[in-house]
Every structure is written in structure tokens, then in C-alpha cells.
Amino acid sequence: MAAPLSKSIGDLGGKWVMNKSQSTSVEPALIIQGVGWATRKLVGLSTIYLDIVQYKAPPSPPADPSGPEVTHIEIEQTGTGGLKGSTERRCLDFVFREHSDWLFGTVRGQSKWVQPGDISDAFLQGGGQWLEGEDEKGGPAGETHLLSHVESVDNGWTADQIWGFQTVEGVRKHVRHIVVAKGEERAELRLVYDNLE
């Protein structure tokens, strides 16, 4: 389903489902991340749902909680077919925070608002597919994208994501471009999400 114009990078709150037919396979990235064969197959067969809450509040530790309010994004991710869920918490102040989950182990990540000119990787730049109009300017300074950078503490891989909106088969959708890398290995993903509200 199309993402209404009321949904932008500044308000992703609500329910979403990954459109598997419009998204690339995540398996090449999971291989780089050291995820085992059986789990990769389970992920590939599952339908992934996101329940997103987005709000402003003081920054999370280790940042100074007395600092100015920042945007927080919390995502409850669930899957069909017995795939265990996970919770993602992002604080958009670009401070590293550590997190552990059953799929990726211990990672540390940071997130912030960005403009198109801040994106250096060609794949993450989106090849002109990102929507950049007035309706997309959801960040506090009119930014149209969110950058997430994650590093594996145990396995040596990195994952960089750019979030935004694109027109996919004539319909406005929430899209994430992701690059997962380890040494000379690199996987490029384009994940497309349908809005369920």
C-alpha cells in the first residue's frame, strides 16, 4: 500500500510490512554478517512487519540526558513462520550506542538526519530515485533522509542505511538502501515497505 503524504522521514510512526517482491534478497548481506544457513532460510521465507514509534525526548545514555531533546525511533520487528522478533532503538544524535540481539550479536550504532549532499556512497545516493520535494522534508532542518551506521563488535562487518521515500511502480513507498560490508565483501540491499494504515 502507498505511504500517505502524512508519512515522511519525520513521522514514520505506524505499521509497515516489507514488500518482498519489490525488495532485494537480504541473503547476501546475512552471509557477510555470519548468519547461519538455517536462519537465513527462515528469514527469507518470513514476512517482516514493523511497528514504529517516533517521538522527541532527551537523548538516551551515554549522551547527557540534560541535553536538548532529540528524535527517537523505536521499531518492534516481527516475522511470520516462527521468526523471532527484535527491537531497534535509534536516537538521532549520532552518538554510538551498543545493542545485542539474537540475530546479529553485539553491535554499536549511530543515527542522524542527513541531506542528499551528505551521502557519499553511490548506491546509498539512490541513483536519482529518492523523493526530495517539500513533502519529504521531515527532519528538524528540512532533511529528507535518516542515516544509520552499525558496526559489529564481534564479527567485523558494517552496515550503512539511508532511509527515505521513493516512487515504486508508480506508488510512494518508504524505502531503505543498505550497504553491508566486511573487508572486500559488499552487499547492496533495497528494502521497500508498504504502509498498513
Secondary structure, 3 states (H helix, E strand, C coil): CCCCCCCECCECCEEEEECCCCCCCCHHHHHHCCCCHHHHHHHHHCCEEEEEEEEEECCCCCCCCCCCCEEEEEEEEEECCCCCCEEEEEECCCCCEEEEECCCEEEEEEEEEECHHHCCCHHHHHHHCECCCHHHCCCCCCCCEEEEEEEECCCCCEEEEEEEEEEECCEEEEEEEEEEEECCEEEEEEEEEEECC
